[in-house]
Amino acid sequence: MKFKDISVSVVVIAIVLIIIIPVPPGLLDVLLSVNISLALLILLNTIYAKDALQFSIFPSLLLITTLFRLALNISSTKLILSTGNPGDVVKAFGGFVIQGEVVVGIIVFLIITIVQFMVITKGSERVSEVAARFTLDAMPGKQMAIDADLNTGLISEQDAKERRKEIQREADFYGAMDGASKFVKNDAIVGIVITFINIIGGFVLGAVRGEGEISELLYVYTNLTVGDGLVSQIPALLISTATGFIVTRAASDSNLSNDLLKQIFQNPLVMFLASGVLALLALVPGLPFFPFAILAVVLAGSGYSLRTALQRTEIQKEVEVEESEVEEIRKPENVVSLLQVDPIELEFGYGIIPLADVNQGGDLLDRVVMIRRQIALELGIVVPVIRLRDNIQLNPNEYVIKIKGIGVAQGELMLDHYMAMNPGTVEEKVEGIETVEPAFGLPAVWVNESQREKAEVLGYTIVDPPSIIATHLTEIIKNHTHELLGRQDVQTLIDNVKENHSALVDELIPKQMSYGEVQKVLSNLLKEGISIRDLVSILETLADYITTTRDTDVLTEYVRQNLARAISSKFIGSARANVITLDPVLEQTIMDSVQQTEQGSYLAMDPSATQEIINEVYRQVQKILSMGQQPIILTSPMVRLYFKRLMEQAIPELIVLSYNELDSSIEVQSVGMVSVAK
């Protein structure tokens, strides 16, 4: 074991031994010198620390130094009471302060002790209490600010982790300082008690042992006691001052000395005003002229020099700014940064800024977090960070949703109104501004606060502006999840599965399938609204069928059949379903039109036949919609994929299922059939 690993343990044990074992005067002199040096080092470290956490060991160090000082005080007390010779350091301090005047020495000692106890120690204790309380109270707000910066993309996950750790360390430090400051306070009290014990006990013991006259004993033991007290109180004063510095130190980019000089001597006007006041005091009769006059001249000269330096600095900064702007334009990386495309962006006009500003009561950032959580639960995909940006080119209340830099949807809000939508059961209309709900294109009405209650009573569904944006953004993301899922995202999802199903992942990837092939299968599922949250079942199916085909479209169909229960629950739900089927002749026609290539299969049909099929499907869908039911097309497993592709452009929201994708407990009834003339 290295010595540095046990050094603190050795030091603490040695301090305890000093309390128990008698210490000779020579060794006590060395230890007292070490105590003064250590206190001086701690004080200087606190002065030159840039922030409190840079000296985070201070609470523990405060305990060790207090214990060390107490041990030395006890050892010197034993020597004073037993031999009357506590060493040269104690004698020198006592003789230098008293200088033959016992009363003066005691008064000086008491003044130092009272200043250390009542002023510095009490003040440091109070500041520690307040700092600890306010630091703990501010933790939730700081955590929310970090989450907001992370959601908006201002910081990375690693940066957020570091900032959270910094906040935790800060709270732990000030909490520890709140308790550690009590050491200094109680140590000062113990020092006063020991002083009286030394004087009274030494005087009594000296008289009993017949060491001299009463006046001589009083002088000797008072001298030694004051010296002992000063040797203890001076390091205690330095440590108390260091405690005050560390708990009052605000975070800065420089040390205390630089901050003091920079902040006190930063305004030449202040220097000139102070110089003028001192000059007036120099002219007041009875006051000494030269001290005030000299200080007035010094401050006036300093103010002039400071003003000249500031003017020179401003000119230099202007030149540097101009040069840096030119250099920034010339840097090639500034052009490269423009190539970065955010997966999802929400741009809004300046009128919508209050919805995203936490300081103005906006909760849009929190809603964005909930959107990501909701989609993760529903579809099993980790949505990329959603960028929120204001755009002065938009109308004040307009917003635009972009996918990979391209606007795919937009809307406009009325911030002081609510959107009222008729669920289909309202007969009486409410007055307001007619509009269209942006997410689903439903007719709606903007109503103000006074009409809101009436609309709710009539049965309207009332939605506030933040909910409108959140709903619209959620639907857009759901419709484009297949575009947002990249190979890197697939690797992240698979690595998560690998933690508990390593055998499955090792068998499939990369021996049999690449991340790109898995990504194509998952994208096919997401494109039709199928959740990939049960990734284990998906990978199991791929591992079963990859040996028979490498066509990702065919593999997707196998996966869909394995997810029959989930698909049935999502699109049908009940135990009975009314569906539209395909004429077997039409299914055969579609299969005859499938062309196989090395890159996969595709449907090659005559355009007129395609249009005829689309028209017939549209007619059957309208019939189902008129019945108030969700239109579902049911086909044979081999036809489903190609029929879905056939209808993607005409009716993209149409649900197309195969017989093998229905749960066995569901009863199906055909209410229509798509057929075309031969």
N, C-alpha and C positions, 0 to 999 in steps of 0.2 A: 504494500500500500504506500502511495506517495505521501510525503510529509504534508503537502498542502491539503490533502484529504482529511488529515486528522489534526491540523494546526489549530483550528478553532476549539476543538474538544480539549486539546492540551492546554490552551490558554485559559479556558474557563475553569478547568480542574486546578490549574496553578493559582488562579485568583482565589478559589475557595480555600486552598491550602494556606495562602497568605493569611487568611482570617484565623486559621487554627494554629499554625506553627509560628513561633516567635521569629521576627525578622531582625537581623542586626542593623544598627544605624547606617552602616555603609551601604548595604544592599537597599535599605529604605530610601536613601538619597538617590540611588539609581532609578528605582521604581517611580519615585515622585517626579523625577526629571522626564521619565518616559510618559507619565500621565500628562504632564504639561505639554510635551511635544505632540502627543496623540490628539489632545484637545485642539491644539493649533492646526494640525493637519486637517481635522474634520471641519473646522471653521473655514479654512481656505477652500476646501473642496466644495462646501455649500455655496461659497461666494462665486466660484467659477463654474458651477453646474448650470447648464442651459435650462433644464427643467427638473422638477422634483424626481421624476422616474429615473433620471440619470444617476441618482444616488439612492436607489430603491432599497439598499441594505441599511439605510439610516436607522429605522426603528429598532432592528436587532442590534446594530452597533451602539445605539443609545443605551440599551439594556446592559451590554457588556461593559461600556465605559462607566456607567453608574455603579455596577457591581465592583469594578476595579477601584474606583474612587472610594467606595465604602470600605473595601478591604484595606486600602492604604490608611484610611482614617482610623480604622480600628487598630491597626498595627502601630501607628504613631501614638495613639492614645495609650496603648499598653506600655510603650517605652516611656512616655511622659509620666505616667503614674507609677511605674516600677523603678525606673533608673533616673528619670529626669534628663535623659539624653536621647532625643528622638532623631538626632542627626544634624548635619550642617545646614541642609536646605531649610528645615523648619526654623532653626535658630537664626539663619540669615534673614528670612522673610519677617520673623518677629522683630528682630533688632532694627531692620530697615524701616519698618512702619512705625514702631513705637518710639525709637530714638530717645529713650529715657523718659518719655511721657506716657505713662500707663493709660491714663484716661483718654488721651488723644488716640492712642493705638486702638483701644476698644471701640471708640466712636467710629474710627475709619473702618474697622472690621465690620461693625454693625451696619454702617451705610452700604458697604459693598454687598453684604448678605441680603439686606432689605431690597436693594435695587435688583439684585439677581432673582430674589424670590417674588416680590410684589409686582415688579414692572415686566421684566423679560419673561420669566417663567409663567406667570399668570396670563400674560398676553399670548404667549405661544400656545398655552393650553386652550385658551378660548378660540384662537384661530384654527387650531387642529379640530376642535369640536365642530365649528361651523363648516370648515372645508369638508370634513367627512360627511356631514349631513347633506350639504348641497351636492357633493359628488354622487352620493347614492341616489338623491332625488333626480339628478340629471341623467342617470343611466338609461331609463326607458326612452327618453327623447333622443339621446345619442344613438341608441340601437335602431330606432325608427328612421333616423336620418341616414344611417348606413344602409338599411334595407331600401330606402327610397333611391339612394345613389346607385345601388346595385341593380335595381329594377330598371332604372333609366339608362344604364350602361355607362355611367360616369366612372365607375370603378369595377375592377374584376372581382371574381370570387375570392382570390387570394388576398387582394387588398382589403376586402370586407372582413376576412378572417383576421388579418393583422390588426385592423382598427378595432374590432371587437375585443381582441386580446389586450390591446392598449387600454381600452376603457376598463376592462376587468382589473388590470394591474393598477390603474390609477385609483380605482375604488378600494382595492386591497391596501394600497399604500396609505391613503388618507385614513382608512379605518384603523390601520396599525398605529399610525401617528397619533390618533386620538387617544389610544391607550398608553402609548410609549411616553407621551408628554407628562403623564402622571409620575413616571420615574423621576424626572428632573424636579418636579414640585416636591415630592416627598423626600428626595435626597437633600434639598435645601433645608427642610424642616429638621431632618436628622442631623445635619451639620450644626445647626443652632443648638440642639440638645447636647450634642457631644462637646461643644465649646463650653457650655456651662458645667458639664461633668468634669472636664479637664481642669477648669479653674478651681471649682469647689473641691473636687476629689484630690487634685494635686496639692492644694493648700492644706487640706486636712491631713493627708498622708505625710506631707513634709513636716508639719507641726508634730505629728505623732512620732515620726522618726527622729525629730530634733535636728533637722538639717540646717536651721538658721533662725534668724529673727523673723517676726511676722511680716514686716515690711519687705524684707529680702525675699521671703518665700512668695509673697504676693507679686512682687516684680518678676521673679524668675518664672513662676508658673503662668502668669498672665502673658509674659513674652512668648513662652513656648506655645501656649494655647492659641494666641493670636497668629503666630507663625504657622501652626498646624492648620488653623482655620483658613488662612489665606492660601496655603498650598492646596487645600481642597476646593475652596470657593472660586479661585481664579480659573482652574480648568472647568469647574461647574458653570461659571459665567460664560466661558467660551462655548461650551456645549449648548447652553441655553440660547445663546445668540445664534449658534448654528441651527438650532431647532426653529427659532423664529424665522431665519432666512429660508429654510427648506419648505416650511408650510406657507410662507407668504410669497414664494417664488412662482410667478406665472410662466407659462411656456413661452420660450423666446428662441431666437436663432443665435443668440450670443450670451455671454456670461453677464453677471451682475455689474461688474465694473464697466464694461462697455455700455450696458444699458443705462447706467446712472449718468455717465458722461454724455451719452448721446441724447438722453431725454431731458436732462437738466439744462444742458447747454445747446439747445436746438433752436431757440428763438432769439435772434439778436434784439428784437424789441424789448423783451424781458430784461436783457442785460442793460440796455440803455436806461430803462425806467429805474432799475435797482441802483444804477450808478448815480442817477439824479437824486434819488432819496438819500443816499449816503453823502453826497455833496452838500445837501441841505443840512444834514446832521452835523457835518464838520463845521458849519458856520454857526451852530447854536452855541451861545455862550455857556461856558462851564464844561462842555464835552471836549474830549481831546481831539485836536484838529488833525494831526498827522495820520492816525490809524484809519479814520473815516475817509480822509482825502486820498490816501494811498489806495484803499480798496475801491473808491469811486473811479480812480484813474485805471486801475486794473480791469474792472468790469467794463468800462467804456472801451478800452482797447480790445478786450475779448469780444465784445459785441461787434466792433468794426471788423475784426478779423473773421468772425463767424459769418457776417453778412457777405463779405467778399468771397469766402469759401463757398457759401451757398449759391451765389450767383455763378461762380465758376462751375460748380457741380451741375446746375441746371443747364448751362450751355453744353457741357460735356454729355449730359443725358440726351439732349435733343439730337446731338450729332450721332450718338450711339444708336438711338432709336431709328434714325433715318438709315444708318448703315445696316442695322439688323433687318429692317424691312426689305432692303434691297437684297440682302443675303438670303432671306427667307424665300423670296420670289425665285431666286436662282437655284435653290436646293432642289435636286431631282426628287427627293423623298416626299416633298410637298405635293408633287403631281401624283406620286404613287398612292398617297393616302386618299386621293380623290377617287381611286378605283374601288375602294371598299364599298360594298353594297350591303346595307342592313337587310336581314330577312323580313322583318316586319317594322313598319313605321306608322306612327299616328301623328299627322301634322294638323295643326289647328290654328285658326286666326287668333288675334290678340284678345278678342272678346271671350274666348273659352279658357284663357289662361287661369282665371280663378278656380276652375274646376280641377286643375292639376297642381295648384299652389297650396301646399299644406298650411302655410302661414295665413292664407285667406279662407281656410276651412274646406278646401277641396280634398276629395278622397279618391280621385281618379287613379293615383298611384296604387292605392290599396286595392282598388277594383282590378287593376292590371295583374296584381299578384294573385288574386282570386281566380282570374280567368285562366292563368297558367295552371293553377292547381285543379280547376274544374276540367280542363281539357286533358290533363294528365290522368285524371280518374276515369273520364269517359272514353278516351281514345288510346290511352297508354303511350302518348308521345310527349316528350319534353319540348315544350314550345320555346324557341329561341327568345332572347331578350327583346322586349318590345320597346322601341325607341319612341319617346314622346318629344316632339319638337314644335315650337311655334313658328309660323310662316306668315310674314307680313304681307305676302302676295295674295293670300287667301282673304275672302271676306271675313269680317270680324267674328261671325258666329258659324263659320264654315269649317268642316274638318274633312280630311282625306286619309284613307287607309291605303298604304302601299305594301305590296308584296314584292320583295327583291327590287326595290327602287321604282316600281311601276304602280301607279294608282289604279286600284281595282274597285274602289267604292268611295262614295262621299256622301255627306249629309249636311244639313244646316239646322241649327238649334235656335230656340228662343229662351234665353237663360231665365227670364222672369216669368215663364209660362210652364205649364205641364201638358204633356201629350195625352189626350183622352182617346181611347180606342173602343169601338163597339164590338163586344164579343159575339154579337149576333142575336142577342136577346133583348136589346134596348129598342124601344119603340119611339120614345120621345127624344128629339134631337136637342143638343146643348149648343148654345151660341159660342162661336169661336172662329179661329182662322183655320180653314181647311188645309190639310197637308197629307203627306204620305209617310208612313212609318218606314225608315230607311232599311231595316234589316230584312223584313219580309214583304215590303211593298203594300202593306195594308192601309186602307183609308183611315185617317185620324184627324183630330181637331186640336189645335193649340188653345188651351184655356188658361186664364189667369188665376191668381190665388183665390179671388172672391168666387169664381165659378167652380173651383175644384170640388168643394163639398157637395154642391148640387150634382155635378157629374158623377161622383161616387154613389150618391143616393139613387140616381137613375140607372146605375149598373155599369157605367163605363169603367174600363181598366185605365188607371191613372199611372203614368210613368214620368219620372223626373229626368232632366237632361243628362246627368251622369249615367243613369241606367240605360238611356237610349244609346249612348256611345258604347258602353260596355257590352250591351246585347249585340249591337252591330259588329263590333270588333270580334266578339266571340264567334258569331256565325261566319264571318269572313275567314277567320283562322281555321275553323272546322272545314270549310269548303276548299281550303288550300293546304291542308296538312300534308297531302301527298307531294306537294312541291317543296315544302319546308324540310322534309325528312331527307337528310343527306347521308353519305357513307359514314362520316364521322359520328353522326347521331346514332346510326345503327350499331357502330362499334361500342358506343357508350351503353346502349341498351343491352347488348349481348354481354358486355363485361359485367353488367349488373346481374344478369341471369347466371353467369359463370360462377359466381360466388357460391351458389347452392346447387348448380347442375353442371358441374365441370365436365362430367363424362359426356353429356349431350353436346355441349359446345365443342369439345375437343374432337368428337367424332365427325361433326358436320363442317366446322370451319377451322382451318381453310382447306382441309383435305378434300371435301366434296363440293363445297360451294364457297364463293367469294362473298365479301361484304356487299359488293355491288349487286350480285344476284339476289341476296336476301333483301337488299334495299328495294329492288324492283317488286318483289312479292309483297312486301309491307306497303309500298306505295299503292299497289293495285287494291289492297284491302282498304286503305285509308280513303282512296278516291271514291269508294262507294259507301263510306261511312262505317266501315267495320272496325271495331276496336282491336288494337294489337297489344292490349295490356296483358292478355294471356299469351305471352311470348313463348313460354315453355311448350304449350300445345302446338303453336305454330312451328317451332323448330323441330319438335318431334315428328310432325307430319312431313316436313321437308326431308328429314333424315330417312323416313320410310319410303318416299317416292322419288328421291333424287337419282336413285339407281335406274329408274325406268324412263325418265325424261328429264331434260335440262331446260325445257321450255318454261320460262317463268310464268307465263300466262296459264299454262296447264297446271303447274304447281300451285298457283293461286287458287284454282278451282278445287284442287284436292284439300287445300287448307280450309276453304270456305265450307266444304262438306264436313270437315272435322269440327268446325265451329258452329254446327247446326243449331245447337241449343241457344247459343248467344245471338245468332242471327234471327232466329225465330222470336226470341224475347224482345229484340230491338224493334223489328219491323212489324210483327204481328201482335205479340203480347198475350192476347186471349187464346182460349182453346179452340176458337172457330175463326176461320178466315174466308172472306169472299175475294176471289182472285179472278184474273183474266188469263185464259190459257191460249196457247197457239195451236192452230190447225196442224195436225201431223204432216199434211202435204206441205204447208209453209215451212215447217221445221226441216223437212227433207230438202226443200228448195234451198234453204239457207246453208245446210251442210254441203250440198252439191256445189255451192258457190265459194266454199273455203279453199284457198290456195295455200299450199305448204311450200315454204322456202327454208334455206339454212338459217336465216335470221328469225324464223318463226312463221306463224300462219296469219293470214289476213282474209277479209271478206271482199270478194269481187262480184258485185251484182250490177245489173243494168240500172241506170239512174231512174228510169220510169218505174221499174218494179220497186225500187227502194222508196220512191215517193208514194206509191200506192200503199205500201206497208205502213209507212208513217201516218198517212191519212186515216187508215183503218184503226191503228193504235190510238190515234188522237180521239177518234169517235168513241171508242170503247172507254177510254180514260174519262172523257167528259160524262159518260153515262154513270160511271162509278162515283165521280165527284158530285153529281147531282143527287146521289143517294147519301151524301155526307160521309163517305168512307175513303180511306187511303187506297189509291189504285196500286195494285201489285200484279206484275206479270209473272206467271209461273210457266217455266219451260222445262224441257228435258236437260240433263246435265251437260250434254255435249253442245247444245245450242245456246245455253245461257250467255256465255262469254261473247259470242259473235252477235247475238241479238242486242245485248247491252251496248256494244260498240256501234251497232247500226242506229240506235236511238239516242246516243250521247249528244249529238249536235242538235237534234230536234227537241227532245224532252230530256234534258240532263238530269232532272230530279227523279225520273221514273225509276221505281224499284223493280229490279228483275231478279227473281230467285229461281233456283232449280228445285226439282222434287227432292233431291238428296240433301238440300239445305234446310228442310223443314223437320222440326222435332216430331217424333212419332206420336206424341200425344195431341197434336194439333189436327183438327178436322177441317178439311178444305172443301169449299163449294165454289164451283165455277159459275160466275154470273155473266160471262161473256167470252167470246172466242175471236181471236184475230185470224181472219182468213181472207185470202185474195183470190181473184179469178185466175184460173189456170191459163 
